[in-house]
Amino acid sequence: NLLLHAGVCVLLWHFARRVFGDEPVASVAALLFAVHPLHAEAVAGVVGRAELLAASFLLAGLVLLLPARVEPAARAVPGNGAVSLSARPVARPAAIRSALAAFAFLAALLSKETAICYPAVVLLTLHVVHGRQPLRFWAVHGLWLLLPLVVYFPLRFAALDQQLIRDRLTSILMNPMYDAAGFERLHGPLTILGRYVALLIVPGRLSCDYGQAIFDPHAGPNAYTLLGLATLATLAVGLWGYASGGVRRQLAYLAALFVASYVLISNAFLLIGVSLAERLMYWPSLPACVAIGLGGVRLWRWRCAAGRGWAEHARLIRAAGVLLLAALALRAVVRSVDWHDNEALLAADVASYPQGAHLNASLARVRMEQAEAAGDARARAALLAEAARLLERALRTAPRYPEALRNRGLVHLMLGQREPGVACLERALQLNPSDVVARRQLAALGAQDAELQQRLTALQQVVAQRPDDVPPRLELSRLLIQLGQPRAALETLEPAHQQAPQKLDVLRAYADALLVNGLHKPAREVLLRVVERDPSDWQAHTNLAQLLAEDDPPAALRHALEASRLQPDDLRTRINLAGAYAANRRNDEALQVLREVERGLPPGDPLRAIVGERIRALQRQP
């Protein structure tokens, strides 16, 4: 990663020099980019290699399209109707350079999907360097730019299981924008932009997570929102100067480059997996660093040259610039040390953002692992106490956080507190039925019963002796699920499903096994067959309401209403009904159901906090 980052900095120097024809600007920009602490996550974290590779290939492609310049910078190029940023119009890229650049852009796309910005970046760069050109010029370059997309989109379509946009794989824990609505969807992206700009200007409080509670669109606009609005206005003013000459055109080009690079991670038009992440700014920060280099060099020449107003302070100003770069480099080194291991990273980030639910839960997991390895009883107890405190803090922020609930249950068990431990594990399974760890832990507690083990052995012997007998297989699969072996349960049921694909008890057991294995699409198909044969199966309707909520909200509501009619007093059917109403934007009815559920829960029930949090979330929506 360090070598890749160094390569990006070298390519940035060549790119800036070829576009602006100004070595000092290129040098300041490359130095600033090299040492900026915002890039520590991309360089020090292995997941950041995707950002490094994408930036490397994008810059390589741009440099290939811009041959080296041989004259000093000038302000304009007369005769072609456009103001050039360089000394003179460069030679148009030869076919071999265009082909190599297209290959580099394809490599960038295969490294990171955010490299999809490359057509806009390339066309902007070619236009600002070459000015007005014949239609054939743009047609040829447009075709070269299309070639990587022709290869990339079919590959992406195949990799994402016949779709171009990936399924939602996140939650409001990592990106609270998923729970935003109305005005929140407007000011949320502005707040995110403001946070990014603040991190570029003053990279003091850095974090590997900016999820729930650290970024909260429900809290309303704040100082970051105003900074984001000011940045947006500055970009708009900058873009307005594109038709002008000199430095205004240069800054307009960099503003356009930033917009083209940033829009995909902005959460303004397409919600992504995280609200914001430092590594995602690796490529969009490039035009910002160039703009700072350009402004700094031009200010130096304007005010610090011989005979100018600040000339007598030039040495002091130069020293201040060097000290600033050194301070940024030192902060980057310190931040990179944080990335040495999970404990150092999470402890530093929890200290910076103690309200972060995911940060607290992750550090608690580290403390649990340390407690398991601790030889001293007092050290083990202290580590578990800290883990419990961190998990309680995470659950106060995010009561519906299944992993935190599961780990809180595990901490209870490690402290010998069986009853609250089992309660937390069961609650975690209610929120996430696919949680294998929670299921296995509960199974391990049940497996301590010798009678269960004897029953398992006996059933396995029966199935081995009578492999075509369906009832023993059904009983064995249920016991395997109970004992935390969902994969074995599914394998046990496969022959039964093949032998009796129409039997209701087989279909129900098969659907349960698919669900606990996280195979939601096939489980949905099996459950639809169940309700077709037995419309009174309220549990199948309840499961279908959950599985269809995102893809087919009206169908989910039909199943939720039917489940509630068949089993009106069951807590699960009521909560599912509220969720189905909310998925269909019928928030008033969802709130009514949730308030009824909340009133029926005893004061000490942990579910009250979860229901209350959901009520407040719905109340915030218009």
Order of alpha helices (4+ residues) and beta strands (2+ residues): alpha-alpha-alpha-alpha-alpha-alpha-alpha-alpha-alpha-alpha-alpha-alpha-alpha-alpha-alpha-alpha-alpha-alpha-alpha-alpha-alpha-alpha-alpha-alpha-alpha-alpha-alpha-alpha
